């Protein structure tokens, strides 16, 4: 499981980055995975959404549940809760620990087709 998550995290950190593209207040209009890839613009939040979509599309029980969260201190992170993995923290690693911070907002991807 960790290897798959490391690969997903590393791939999304290689995408073109911009300072701002998506915002939590607009979550109702966030792009689906295909539009996100087509737009090819990734801020920290868009990258986290891409990570979440990728995990959701894999449809692996060992990678579920996963959710995108906005934290008070660490920004937009993807949490894979069974093993306590944290993605979108750093490009070269996933973190395996409990998240000890206040979660301000959270988003679980709907089923994707």
VEXVEXPA-556222 format. One record per atom (N, C-alpha, C, O, CB): atom name; residue number from 1; y, x, z; residue in three letters. Coordinates in Angstrom, 3 decimals, padded with zeros to 6 digits. Glycine has a CB too. Example, Ala and Ser with C-alpha at 12.3 -4.5 7.8 and 13.67 -1.06 7.14 Angstrom:
BEGIN
atom, nr, y, x, z, rest
N, 1, -005.690, 013.190, 007.800, ALA
CA, 1, -004.500, 012.300, 007.800, ALA
C, 1, -003.300, 013.200, 007.800, ALA
O, 1, -003.319, 014.236, 008.465, ALA
CB, 1, -004.473, 011.308, 009.046, ALA
N, 2, -002.250, 012.850, 007.080, SER
CA, 2, -001.060, 013.670, 007.140, SER
C, 2, 000.030, 012.900, 007.870, SER
O, 2, 001.138, 013.409, 008.039, SER
CB, 2, -000.598, 014.084, 005.725, SER
***
This chain:
BEGIN
atom, nr, y, x, z, rest
N, 1, -001.187, 000.816, 000.000, UNK
CA, 1, 000.000, 000.000, 000.000, UNK
C, 1, 001.253, 000.861, 000.000, UNK
O, 1, 002.172, 000.601, -000.776, UNK
CB, 1, -000.003, -000.929, 001.192, UNK
N, 2, 001.313, 001.871, 000.842, UNK
CA, 2, 002.512, 002.705, 000.943, UNK
C, 2, 002.832, 003.370, -000.386, UNK
O, 2, 004.003, 003.481, -000.751, UNK
CB, 2, 002.334, 003.767, 002.028, UNK
N, 3, 001.824, 003.809, -001.108, UNK
CA, 3, 002.041, 004.472, -002.392, UNK
C, 3, 002.689, 003.519, -003.395, UNK
O, 3, 003.618, 003.905, -004.105, UNK
CB, 3, 000.712, 005.006, -002.950, UNK
N, 4, 002.207, 002.279, -003.457, UNK
CA, 4, 002.794, 001.291, -004.363, UNK
C, 4, 004.246, 001.033, -003.996, UNK
O, 4, 005.104, 000.959, -004.875, UNK
CB, 4, 001.995, -000.022, -004.327, UNK
N, 5, 004.528, 000.898, -002.710, UNK
CA, 5, 005.901, 000.651, -002.266, UNK
C, 5, 006.802, 001.852, -002.550, UNK
O, 5, 007.959, 001.677, -002.934, UNK
CB, 5, 005.925, 000.322, -000.770, UNK
N, 6, 006.293, 003.052, -002.368, UNK
CA, 6, 007.081, 004.251, -002.673, UNK
C, 6, 007.422, 004.303, -004.156, UNK
O, 6, 008.546, 004.643, -004.524, UNK
CB, 6, 006.317, 005.525, -002.259, UNK
N, 7, 006.456, 003.968, -005.011, UNK
CA, 7, 006.697, 003.968, -006.457, UNK
C, 7, 007.736, 002.924, -006.851, UNK
O, 7, 008.626, 003.201, -007.655, UNK
CB, 7, 005.391, 003.712, -007.213, UNK
N, 8, 007.623, 001.731, -006.287, UNK
CA, 8, 008.594, 000.665, -006.570, UNK
C, 8, 009.987, 001.099, -006.132, UNK
O, 8, 010.948, 000.982, -006.893, UNK
CB, 8, 008.191, -000.652, -005.857, UNK
N, 9, 010.093, 001.596, -004.911, UNK
CA, 9, 011.388, 002.021, -004.376, UNK
C, 9, 011.999, 003.125, -005.238, UNK
O, 9, 013.175, 003.055, -005.595, UNK
CB, 9, 011.236, 002.505, -002.925, UNK
N, 10, 011.213, 004.134, -005.569, UNK
CA, 10, 011.719, 005.264, -006.358, UNK
C, 10, 012.168, 004.810, -007.744, UNK
O, 10, 013.196, 005.273, -008.239, UNK
CB, 10, 010.642, 006.354, -006.488, UNK
N, 11, 011.415, 003.909, -008.377, UNK
CA, 11, 011.789, 003.439, -009.707, UNK
C, 11, 013.141, 002.747, -009.681, UNK
O, 11, 013.987, 003.007, -010.536, UNK
CB, 11, 010.727, 002.494, -010.257, UNK
N, 12, 013.349, 001.874, -008.715, UNK
CA, 12, 014.606, 001.124, -008.654, UNK
C, 12, 015.795, 002.025, -008.312, UNK
O, 12, 016.929, 001.690, -008.655, UNK
CB, 12, 014.494, 000.004, -007.625, UNK
N, 13, 015.565, 003.140, -007.656, UNK
CA, 13, 016.669, 004.063, -007.372, UNK
C, 13, 017.079, 004.862, -008.609, UNK
O, 13, 018.092, 005.560, -008.576, UNK
CB, 13, 016.276, 005.019, -006.250, UNK
N, 14, 016.316, 004.772, -009.694, UNK
CA, 14, 016.676, 005.454, -010.941, UNK
C, 14, 017.470, 004.557, -011.889, UNK
O, 14, 017.855, 004.998, -012.972, UNK
CB, 14, 015.424, 005.949, -011.639, UNK
N, 15, 017.716, 003.321, -011.503, UNK
CA, 15, 018.446, 002.398, -012.370, UNK
C, 15, 019.938, 002.708, -012.352, UNK
O, 15, 020.430, 003.323, -011.406, UNK
CB, 15, 018.201, 000.944, -011.938, UNK
N, 16, 020.669, 002.286, -013.396, UNK
CA, 16, 022.126, 002.519, -013.434, UNK
C, 16, 022.806, 001.838, -012.244, UNK
O, 16, 022.540, 000.672, -011.953, UNK
CB, 16, 022.732, 001.995, -014.769, UNK
N, 17, 023.670, 002.561, -011.574, UNK
CA, 17, 024.301, 002.047, -010.356, UNK
C, 17, 025.763, 001.714, -010.589, UNK
O, 17, 026.459, 002.401, -011.337, UNK
CB, 17, 024.175, 003.057, -009.222, UNK
N, 18, 026.217, 000.657, -009.944, UNK
CA, 18, 027.625, 000.293, -009.922, UNK
C, 18, 027.974, -000.103, -008.491, UNK
O, 18, 027.100, -000.499, -007.720, UNK
CB, 18, 027.938, -000.870, -010.935, UNK
N, 19, 029.222, 000.003, -008.149, UNK
CA, 19, 029.636, -000.277, -006.769, UNK
C, 19, 029.490, -001.750, -006.401, UNK
O, 19, 029.232, -002.067, -005.240, UNK
CB, 19, 031.076, 000.154, -006.563, UNK
N, 20, 029.646, -002.647, -007.354, UNK
CA, 20, 029.593, -004.068, -007.030, UNK
C, 20, 029.082, -004.850, -008.235, UNK
O, 20, 029.588, -004.697, -009.347, UNK
CB, 20, 030.983, -004.585, -006.594, UNK
N, 21, 028.091, -005.677, -008.006, UNK
CA, 21, 027.610, -006.566, -009.064, UNK
C, 21, 027.264, -007.940, -008.502, UNK
O, 21, 027.744, -008.956, -009.006, UNK
CB, 21, 026.387, -005.957, -009.763, UNK
N, 22, 026.440, -007.978, -007.471, UNK
CA, 22, 026.055, -009.244, -006.844, UNK
C, 22, 026.646, -009.333, -005.446, UNK
O, 22, 027.001, -008.321, -004.840, UNK
CB, 22, 024.519, -009.386, -006.788, UNK
N, 23, 026.747, -010.549, -004.947, UNK
CA, 23, 027.250, -010.761, -003.591, UNK
C, 23, 026.410, -011.844, -002.923, UNK
O, 23, 025.952, -012.788, -003.568, UNK
CB, 23, 028.765, -011.156, -003.604, UNK
N, 24, 026.220, -011.687, -001.627, UNK
CA, 24, 025.412, -012.647, -000.859, UNK
C, 24, 025.961, -014.064, -000.956, UNK
O, 24, 025.183, -015.018, -000.971, UNK
CB, 24, 025.344, -012.225, 000.605, UNK
N, 25, 027.264, -014.227, -001.022, UNK
CA, 25, 027.855, -015.565, -001.088, UNK
C, 25, 027.510, -016.289, -002.387, UNK
O, 25, 027.670, -017.506, -002.476, UNK
CB, 25, 029.362, -015.473, -000.941, UNK
N, 26, 027.043, -015.560, -003.387, UNK
CA, 26, 026.678, -016.145, -004.674, UNK
C, 26, 025.164, -016.224, -004.859, UNK
O, 26, 024.692, -016.298, -005.994, UNK
CB, 26, 027.292, -015.337, -005.804, UNK
N, 27, 024.400, -016.211, -003.781, UNK
CA, 27, 022.935, -016.128, -003.891, UNK
C, 27, 022.338, -017.286, -004.695, UNK
O, 27, 021.271, -017.131, -005.289, UNK
CB, 27, 022.313, -016.103, -002.501, UNK
N, 28, 022.997, -018.424, -004.725, UNK
CA, 28, 022.498, -019.561, -005.504, UNK
C, 28, 022.486, -019.258, -006.998, UNK
O, 28, 021.713, -019.860, -007.743, UNK
CB, 28, 023.350, -020.800, -005.235, UNK
N, 29, 023.326, -018.341, -007.441, UNK
CA, 29, 023.409, -018.024, -008.870, UNK
C, 29, 022.889, -016.624, -009.200, UNK
O, 29, 023.154, -016.110, -010.287, UNK
CB, 29, 024.842, -018.153, -009.340, UNK
N, 30, 022.157, -016.006, -008.280, UNK
CA, 30, 021.580, -014.689, -008.572, UNK
C, 30, 020.674, -014.792, -009.790, UNK
O, 30, 020.038, -015.823, -010.009, UNK
CB, 30, 020.791, -014.141, -007.350, UNK
N, 31, 020.614, -013.728, -010.582, UNK
CA, 31, 019.752, -013.755, -011.770, UNK
C, 31, 018.273, -013.734, -011.400, UNK
O, 31, 017.883, -013.241, -010.342, UNK
CB, 31, 020.072, -012.573, -012.678, UNK
N, 32, 017.461, -014.286, -012.306, UNK
CA, 32, 016.018, -014.158, -012.122, UNK
C, 32, 015.639, -012.724, -012.508, UNK
O, 32, 016.503, -011.977, -012.967, UNK
CB, 32, 015.221, -015.227, -012.985, UNK
N, 33, 014.385, -012.322, -012.339, UNK
CA, 33, 014.032, -010.923, -012.615, UNK
C, 33, 014.333, -010.492, -014.049, UNK
O, 33, 014.738, -009.354, -014.285, UNK
CB, 33, 012.568, -010.705, -012.330, UNK
N, 34, 014.139, -011.385, -014.988, UNK
CA, 34, 014.308, -011.026, -016.401, UNK
C, 34, 015.785, -010.859, -016.741, UNK
O, 34, 016.152, -009.967, -017.506, UNK
CB, 34, 013.670, -012.095, -017.313, UNK
N, 35, 016.631, -011.713, -016.177, UNK
CA, 35, 018.067, -011.577, -016.409, UNK
C, 35, 018.610, -010.338, -015.692, UNK
O, 35, 019.488, -009.652, -016.216, UNK
CB, 35, 018.814, -012.843, -015.935, UNK
N, 36, 018.093, -010.054, -014.506, UNK
CA, 36, 018.510, -008.863, -013.769, UNK
C, 36, 018.245, -007.609, -014.602, UNK
O, 36, 019.100, -006.728, -014.698, UNK
CB, 36, 017.773, -008.777, -012.412, UNK
N, 37, 017.059, -007.535, -015.200, UNK
CA, 37, 016.729, -006.382, -016.052, UNK
C, 37, 017.590, -006.359, -017.303, UNK
O, 37, 018.017, -005.290, -017.741, UNK
CB, 37, 015.247, -006.408, -016.443, UNK
N, 38, 017.848, -007.506, -017.876, UNK
CA, 38, 018.669, -007.586, -019.083, UNK
C, 38, 020.111, -007.156, -018.807, UNK
O, 38, 020.725, -006.470, -019.624, UNK
CB, 38, 018.646, -009.008, -019.645, UNK
N, 39, 020.648, -007.563, -017.654, UNK
CA, 39, 022.022, -007.180, -017.291, UNK
C, 39, 022.139, -005.668, -017.134, UNK
O, 39, 023.146, -005.074, -017.520, UNK
CB, 39, 022.454, -007.881, -015.986, UNK
N, 40, 021.101, -005.045, -016.563, UNK
CA, 40, 021.046, -003.590, -016.391, UNK
C, 40, 022.243, -003.027, -015.615, UNK
O, 40, 022.754, -001.952, -015.929, UNK
CB, 40, 020.968, -002.923, -017.745, UNK
N, 41, 022.679, -003.780, -014.596, UNK
CA, 41, 023.764, -003.355, -013.704, UNK
C, 41, 023.254, -003.540, -012.283, UNK
O, 41, 022.852, -004.639, -011.901, UNK
CB, 41, 025.105, -004.178, -013.956, UNK
N, 42, 023.269, -002.461, -011.497, UNK
CA, 42, 022.650, -002.533, -010.185, UNK
C, 42, 023.532, -001.943, -009.094, UNK
O, 42, 023.767, -000.736, -009.043, UNK
CB, 42, 021.324, -001.823, -010.205, UNK
N, 43, 024.012, -002.819, -008.229, UNK
CA, 43, 024.636, -002.379, -006.990, UNK
C, 43, 023.509, -002.297, -005.958, UNK
O, 43, 022.346, -002.527, -006.292, UNK
CB, 43, 025.805, -003.361, -006.525, UNK
N, 44, 023.837, -001.981, -004.739, UNK
CA, 44, 022.808, -001.889, -003.692, UNK
C, 44, 022.071, -003.212, -003.522, UNK
O, 44, 020.855, -003.227, -003.331, UNK
CB, 44, 023.438, -001.467, -002.356, UNK
N, 45, 022.795, -004.315, -003.588, UNK
CA, 45, 022.181, -005.632, -003.440, UNK
C, 45, 021.299, -005.966, -004.644, UNK
O, 45, 020.187, -006.463, -004.467, UNK
CB, 45, 023.263, -006.707, -003.263, UNK
N, 46, 021.768, -005.705, -005.850, UNK
CA, 46, 020.979, -005.978, -007.056, UNK
C, 46, 019.710, -005.119, -007.073, UNK
O, 46, 018.647, -005.591, -007.476, UNK
CB, 46, 021.822, -005.713, -008.328, UNK
N, 47, 019.820, -003.874, -006.640, UNK
CA, 47, 018.642, -003.000, -006.562, UNK
C, 47, 017.636, -003.575, -005.557, UNK
O, 47, 016.437, -003.612, -005.834, UNK
CB, 47, 019.055, -001.549, -006.154, UNK
N, 48, 018.119, -004.020, -004.400, UNK
CA, 48, 017.234, -004.638, -003.412, UNK
C, 48, 016.574, -005.892, -003.956, UNK
O, 48, 015.395, -006.136, -003.701, UNK
CB, 48, 018.006, -004.971, -002.149, UNK
N, 49, 017.330, -006.690, -004.706, UNK
CA, 49, 016.768, -007.891, -005.321, UNK
C, 49, 015.689, -007.511, -006.332, UNK
O, 49, 014.648, -008.164, -006.405, UNK
CB, 49, 017.876, -008.723, -006.003, UNK
N, 50, 015.932, -006.466, -007.104, UNK
CA, 50, 014.924, -005.984, -008.049, UNK
C, 50, 013.660, -005.515, -007.348, UNK
O, 50, 012.552, -005.781, -007.814, UNK
CB, 50, 015.490, -004.857, -008.885, UNK
N, 51, 013.820, -004.826, -006.245, UNK
CA, 51, 012.658, -004.381, -005.455, UNK
C, 51, 011.872, -005.595, -004.969, UNK
O, 51, 010.647, -005.635, -005.075, UNK
CB, 51, 013.106, -003.505, -004.245, UNK
N, 52, 012.585, -006.579, -004.437, UNK
CA, 52, 011.925, -007.794, -003.945, UNK
C, 52, 011.210, -008.524, -005.079, UNK
O, 52, 010.068, -008.952, -004.913, UNK
CB, 52, 012.950, -008.732, -003.278, UNK
N, 53, 011.865, -008.671, -006.226, UNK
CA, 53, 011.233, -009.330, -007.372, UNK
C, 53, 009.961, -008.591, -007.795, UNK
O, 53, 008.945, -009.219, -008.093, UNK
CB, 53, 012.218, -009.410, -008.555, UNK
N, 54, 010.019, -007.276, -007.820, UNK
CA, 54, 008.851, -006.492, -008.230, UNK
C, 54, 007.681, -006.727, -007.282, UNK
O, 54, 006.553, -006.946, -007.724, UNK
CB, 54, 009.197, -004.994, -008.281, UNK
N, 55, 007.947, -006.682, -005.997, UNK
CA, 55, 006.893, -006.930, -005.004, UNK
C, 55, 006.341, -008.346, -005.170, UNK
O, 55, 005.129, -008.552, -005.101, UNK
CB, 55, 007.436, -006.727, -003.560, UNK
N, 56, 007.222, -009.316, -005.387, UNK
CA, 56, 006.799, -010.707, -005.550, UNK
C, 56, 005.942, -010.880, -006.795, UNK
O, 56, 004.935, -011.587, -006.766, UNK
CB, 56, 008.015, -011.629, -005.623, UNK
N, 57, 006.339, -010.235, -007.889, UNK
CA, 57, 005.579, -010.351, -009.137, UNK
C, 57, 004.200, -009.713, -009.048, UNK
O, 57, 003.277, -010.133, -009.745, UNK
CB, 57, 006.352, -009.720, -010.271, UNK
N, 58, 004.053, -008.706, -008.202, UNK
CA, 58, 002.736, -008.078, -008.043, UNK
C, 58, 001.728, -009.036, -007.418, UNK
O, 58, 000.523, -008.924, -007.644, UNK
CB, 58, 002.852, -006.818, -007.186, UNK
N, 59, 002.240, -009.984, -006.628, UNK
CA, 59, 001.395, -011.012, -006.023, UNK
C, 59, 000.209, -010.410, -005.272, UNK
O, 59, -000.928, -010.860, -005.416, UNK
CB, 59, 000.895, -011.969, -007.094, UNK
N, 60, 000.495, -009.385, -004.468, UNK
CA, 60, -000.539, -008.737, -003.655, UNK
C, 60, -000.390, -009.191, -002.212, UNK
O, 60, 000.695, -009.115, -001.636, UNK
CB, 60, -000.446, -007.185, -003.757, UNK
N, 61, -001.477, -009.657, -001.636, UNK
CA, 61, -001.436, -010.131, -000.258, UNK
C, 61, -001.026, -009.041, 000.723, UNK
O, 61, -000.394, -009.332, 001.739, UNK
CB, 61, -002.779, -010.684, 000.133, UNK
N, 62, -001.379, -007.782, 000.432, UNK
CA, 62, -001.031, -006.706, 001.352, UNK
C, 62, 000.457, -006.342, 001.288, UNK
O, 62, 000.941, -005.570, 002.116, UNK
CB, 62, -001.874, -005.481, 001.049, UNK
N, 63, 001.181, -006.893, 000.314, UNK
CA, 63, 002.619, -006.635, 000.208, UNK
C, 63, 003.434, -007.880, 000.555, UNK
O, 63, 004.619, -007.954, 000.231, UNK
CB, 63, 002.971, -006.157, -001.205, UNK
N, 64, 002.818, -008.840, 001.199, UNK
CA, 64, 003.518, -010.071, 001.538, UNK
C, 64, 003.414, -010.321, 003.033, UNK
O, 64, 002.427, -009.913, 003.644, UNK
CB, 64, 002.948, -011.266, 000.745, UNK
N, 65, 004.357, -010.949, 003.623, UNK
CA, 65, 005.602, -011.411, 003.027, UNK
C, 65, 006.620, -010.277, 002.909, UNK
O, 65, 006.602, -009.309, 003.670, UNK
CB, 65, 006.185, -012.554, 003.850, UNK
N, 66, 007.492, -010.431, 001.942, UNK
CA, 66, 008.603, -009.496, 001.750, UNK
C, 66, 009.886, -010.309, 001.656, UNK
O, 66, 009.886, -011.432, 001.151, UNK
CB, 66, 008.399, -008.607, 000.466, UNK
N, 67, 010.969, -009.737, 002.141, UNK
CA, 67, 012.251, -010.423, 002.049, UNK
C, 67, 013.380, -009.414, 001.942, UNK
O, 67, 013.267, -008.276, 002.399, UNK
CB, 67, 012.466, -011.339, 003.261, UNK
N, 68, 014.459, -009.848, 001.334, UNK
CA, 68, 015.684, -009.075, 001.222, UNK
C, 68, 016.577, -009.491, 002.383, UNK
O, 68, 016.777, -010.684, 002.614, UNK
CB, 68, 016.393, -009.297, -000.169, UNK
N, 69, 017.111, -008.525, 003.110, UNK
CA, 69, 017.972, -008.845, 004.248, UNK
C, 69, 019.274, -008.059, 004.175, UNK
O, 69, 019.324, -006.945, 003.653, UNK
CB, 69, 017.248, -008.552, 005.572, UNK
N, 70, 020.311, -008.661, 004.703, UNK
CA, 70, 021.584, -007.977, 004.908, UNK
C, 70, 021.663, -007.676, 006.391, UNK
O, 70, 021.591, -008.584, 007.219, UNK
CB, 70, 022.820, -008.843, 004.414, UNK
N, 71, 021.812, -006.405, 006.731, UNK
CA, 71, 021.881, -006.018, 008.135, UNK
C, 71, 023.292, -005.586, 008.498, UNK
O, 71, 024.092, -005.229, 007.633, UNK
CB, 71, 020.887, -004.891, 008.436, UNK
N, 72, 023.577, -005.624, 009.765, UNK
CA, 72, 024.903, -005.256, 010.239, UNK
C, 72, 025.213, -003.780, 010.007, UNK
O, 72, 026.346, -003.431, 009.677, UNK
CB, 72, 025.032, -005.581, 011.707, UNK
N, 73, 024.217, -002.912, 010.177, UNK
CA, 73, 024.459, -001.472, 010.095, UNK
C, 73, 023.959, -000.807, 008.822, UNK
O, 73, 024.548, 000.172, 008.365, UNK
CB, 73, 023.830, -000.809, 011.249, UNK
N, 74, 022.885, -001.322, 008.245, UNK
CA, 74, 022.194, -000.583, 007.185, UNK
C, 74, 022.314, -001.178, 005.799, UNK
O, 74, 021.772, -000.610, 004.850, UNK
CB, 74, 020.773, -000.473, 007.520, UNK
N, 75, 022.987, -002.277, 005.644, UNK
CA, 75, 023.167, -002.843, 004.314, UNK
C, 75, 022.037, -003.731, 003.863, UNK
O, 75, 021.451, -004.467, 004.658, UNK
CB, 75, 023.340, -001.760, 003.336, UNK
N, 76, 021.731, -003.660, 002.571, UNK
CA, 76, 020.754, -004.530, 001.933, UNK
C, 76, 019.396, -003.846, 001.878, UNK
O, 76, 019.206, -002.877, 001.143, UNK
CB, 76, 021.216, -004.920, 000.523, UNK
N, 77, 018.473, -004.351, 002.647, UNK
CA, 77, 017.149, -003.737, 002.757, UNK
C, 77, 016.079, -004.735, 002.365, UNK
O, 77, 016.278, -005.946, 002.461, UNK
CB, 77, 016.900, -003.219, 004.185, UNK
N, 78, 014.949, -004.223, 001.926, UNK
CA, 78, 013.795, -005.065, 001.644, UNK
C, 78, 012.758, -004.764, 002.721, UNK
O, 78, 012.355, -003.618, 002.920, UNK
CB, 78, 013.222, -004.812, 000.191, UNK
N, 79, 012.342, -005.811, 003.401, UNK
CA, 79, 011.364, -005.672, 004.471, UNK
C, 79, 010.022, -006.214, 004.009, UNK
O, 79, 009.930, -007.340, 003.518, UNK
CB, 79, 011.834, -006.399, 005.747, UNK
N, 80, 008.986, -005.405, 004.170, UNK
CA, 80, 007.614, -005.841, 003.935, UNK
C, 80, 006.990, -005.870, 005.319, UNK
O, 80, 006.651, -004.833, 005.888, UNK
CB, 80, 006.817, -004.881, 002.919, UNK
N, 81, 006.846, -007.068, 005.847, UNK
CA, 81, 006.608, -007.205, 007.281, UNK
C, 81, 005.221, -006.909, 007.819, UNK
O, 81, 005.130, -006.505, 008.979, UNK
CB, 81, 006.932, -008.526, 007.653, UNK
N, 82, 004.128, -007.075, 007.075, UNK
CA, 82, 002.853, -006.816, 007.756, UNK
C, 82, 002.750, -005.402, 008.333, UNK
O, 82, 002.254, -005.218, 009.445, UNK
CB, 82, 001.712, -007.047, 006.796, UNK
N, 83, 003.210, -004.422, 007.588, UNK
CA, 83, 003.132, -003.030, 008.042, UNK
C, 83, 004.494, -002.472, 008.434, UNK
O, 83, 004.619, -001.281, 008.719, UNK
CB, 83, 002.521, -002.163, 006.957, UNK
N, 84, 005.502, -003.315, 008.449, UNK
CA, 84, 006.849, -002.917, 008.879, UNK
C, 84, 007.472, -001.867, 007.961, UNK
O, 84, 008.083, -000.913, 008.444, UNK
CB, 84, 006.801, -002.383, 010.298, UNK
N, 85, 007.327, -002.028, 006.658, UNK
CA, 85, 007.951, -001.102, 005.714, UNK
C, 85, 009.348, -001.568, 005.361, UNK
O, 85, 009.605, -002.766, 005.236, UNK
CB, 85, 007.103, -000.964, 004.445, UNK
N, 86, 010.255, -000.603, 005.202, UNK
CA, 86, 011.631, -000.877, 004.826, UNK
C, 86, 011.925, -000.118, 003.537, UNK
O, 86, 011.762, 001.101, 003.479, UNK
CB, 86, 012.626, -000.472, 005.964, UNK
N, 87, 012.356, -000.835, 002.508, UNK
CA, 87, 012.701, -000.251, 001.218, UNK
C, 87, 014.197, -000.428, 000.965, UNK
O, 87, 014.865, -001.203, 001.651, UNK
CB, 87, 011.868, -000.897, 000.077, UNK
N, 88, 014.706, 000.288, -000.012, UNK
CA, 88, 016.117, 000.297, -000.400, UNK
C, 88, 016.968, 000.992, 000.661, UNK
O, 88, 018.168, 000.739, 000.766, UNK
CB, 88, 016.622, -001.139, -000.627, UNK
N, 89, 016.350, 001.854, 001.433, UNK
CA, 89, 017.046, 002.641, 002.456, UNK
C, 89, 017.447, 003.991, 001.872, UNK
O, 89, 018.598, 004.414, 001.981, UNK
CB, 89, 016.151, 002.833, 003.716, UNK
N, 90, 016.475, 004.661, 001.250, UNK
CA, 90, 016.707, 005.973, 000.637, UNK
C, 90, 015.849, 006.069, -000.619, UNK
O, 90, 014.821, 005.401, -000.730, UNK
CB, 90, 016.376, 007.141, 001.637, UNK
N, 91, 016.275, 006.899, -001.559, UNK
CA, 91, 015.592, 006.977, -002.851, UNK
C, 91, 014.221, 007.630, -002.780, UNK
O, 91, 013.338, 007.301, -003.572, UNK
CB, 91, 016.440, 007.728, -003.820, UNK
N, 92, 014.036, 008.533, -001.859, UNK
CA, 92, 012.822, 009.338, -001.861, UNK
C, 92, 011.804, 008.935, -000.801, UNK
O, 92, 010.803, 009.628, -000.616, UNK
CB, 92, 013.179, 010.763, -001.673, UNK
N, 93, 012.040, 007.836, -000.108, UNK
CA, 93, 011.118, 007.476, 000.956, UNK
C, 93, 011.233, 005.996, 001.307, UNK
O, 93, 012.261, 005.357, 001.083, UNK
CB, 93, 011.377, 008.332, 002.191, UNK
N, 94, 010.154, 005.482, 001.858, UNK
CA, 94, 010.203, 004.178, 002.505, UNK
C, 94, 010.079, 004.440, 003.996, UNK
O, 94, 009.491, 005.440, 004.408, UNK
CB, 94, 009.067, 003.207, 001.979, UNK
N, 95, 010.614, 003.568, 004.785, UNK
CA, 95, 010.601, 003.747, 006.231, UNK
C, 95, 009.533, 002.830, 006.810, UNK
O, 95, 009.419, 001.672, 006.407, UNK
CB, 95, 012.003, 003.450, 006.858, UNK
N, 96, 008.759, 003.340, 007.745, UNK
CA, 96, 007.699, 002.566, 008.380, UNK
C, 96, 008.010, 002.446, 009.866, UNK
O, 96, 007.572, 003.263, 010.676, UNK
CB, 96, 006.302, 003.224, 008.152, UNK
N, 97, 008.772, 001.418, 010.206, UNK
CA, 97, 009.197, 001.228, 011.587, UNK
C, 97, 009.691, -000.197, 011.773, UNK
O, 97, 009.866, -000.925, 010.796, UNK
CB, 97, 010.297, 002.244, 011.973, UNK
N, 98, 009.913, -000.590, 012.984, UNK
CA, 98, 010.581, -001.848, 013.267, UNK
C, 98, 012.064, -001.695, 012.971, UNK
O, 98, 012.661, -000.660, 013.267, UNK
CB, 98, 010.351, -002.285, 014.734, UNK
N, 99, 012.643, -002.707, 012.398, UNK
CA, 99, 014.071, -002.696, 012.125, UNK
C, 99, 014.792, -003.166, 013.380, UNK
O, 99, 014.665, -004.318, 013.793, UNK
CB, 99, 014.427, -003.593, 010.897, UNK
N, 100, 015.541, -002.264, 013.970, UNK
CA, 100, 016.234, -002.568, 015.215, UNK
C, 100, 017.716, -002.751, 014.926, UNK
O, 100, 018.544, -001.932, 015.324, UNK
CB, 100, 016.010, -001.450, 016.268, UNK
N, 101, 018.037, -003.826, 014.233, UNK
CA, 101, 019.418, -004.134, 013.890, UNK
C, 101, 019.549, -005.634, 013.716, UNK
O, 101, 018.555, -006.346, 013.575, UNK
CB, 101, 019.863, -003.383, 012.605, UNK
N, 102, 020.745, -006.090, 013.727, UNK
CA, 102, 020.998, -007.516, 013.568, UNK
C, 102, 020.916, -007.880, 012.082, UNK
O, 102, 021.581, -007.266, 011.248, UNK
CB, 102, 022.387, -007.902, 014.158, UNK
N, 103, 020.104, -008.873, 011.766, UNK
CA, 103, 019.996, -009.376, 010.398, UNK
C, 103, 021.022, -010.493, 010.225, UNK
O, 103, 020.998, -011.497, 010.936, UNK
CB, 103, 018.542, -009.887, 010.085, UNK
N, 104, 021.923, -010.295, 009.262, UNK
CA, 104, 022.989, -011.257, 009.024, UNK
C, 104, 022.586, -012.350, 008.037, UNK
O, 104, 022.941, -013.516, 008.211, UNK
CB, 104, 024.213, -010.544, 008.517, UNK
N, 105, 021.836, -011.961, 006.995, UNK
CA, 105, 021.370, -012.909, 005.987, UNK
C, 105, 019.994, -012.461, 005.511, UNK
O, 105, 019.662, -011.278, 005.578, UNK
CB, 105, 022.374, -013.010, 004.792, UNK
N, 106, 019.202, -013.403, 005.033, UNK
CA, 106, 017.889, -013.057, 004.505, UNK
C, 106, 017.556, -013.949, 003.315, UNK
O, 106, 018.026, -015.082, 003.208, UNK
CB, 106, 016.810, -013.185, 005.599, UNK
N, 107, 016.725, -013.399, 002.420, UNK
CA, 107, 016.354, -014.097, 001.187, UNK
C, 107, 014.919, -013.745, 000.840, UNK
O, 107, 014.563, -012.570, 000.758, UNK
CB, 107, 017.312, -013.728, 000.016, UNK
N, 108, 014.107, -014.754, 000.637, UNK
CA, 108, 012.732, -014.571, 000.157, UNK
C, 108, 012.692, -015.107, -001.269, UNK
O, 108, 013.137, -016.227, -001.519, UNK
CB, 108, 011.671, -015.307, 001.088, UNK
N, 109, 012.174, -014.336, -002.189, UNK
CA, 109, 012.135, -014.746, -003.590, UNK
C, 109, 011.224, -015.943, -003.764, UNK
O, 109, 010.146, -015.998, -003.174, UNK
CB, 109, 011.671, -013.592, -004.483, UNK
N, 110, 011.650, -016.902, -004.571, UNK
CA, 110, 010.760, -018.023, -004.877, UNK
C, 110, 009.635, -017.534, -005.792, UNK
O, 110, 009.725, -016.436, -006.341, UNK
CB, 110, 011.548, -019.198, -005.544, UNK
N, 111, 008.591, -018.323, -005.963, UNK
CA, 111, 007.540, -017.912, -006.902, UNK
C, 111, 008.149, -017.661, -008.285, UNK
O, 111, 008.980, -018.435, -008.761, UNK
CB, 111, 006.419, -018.993, -006.987, UNK
N, 112, 007.725, -016.575, -008.913, UNK
CA, 112, 008.298, -016.158, -010.190, UNK
C, 112, 007.242, -016.328, -011.274, UNK
O, 112, 006.071, -015.999, -011.085, UNK
CB, 112, 008.805, -014.680, -010.128, UNK
N, 113, 007.682, -016.848, -012.405, UNK
CA, 113, 006.763, -017.011, -013.532, UNK
C, 113, 007.232, -016.226, -014.716, UNK
O, 113, 006.584, -016.241, -015.762, UNK
CB, 113, 006.617, -018.471, -013.909, UNK
***
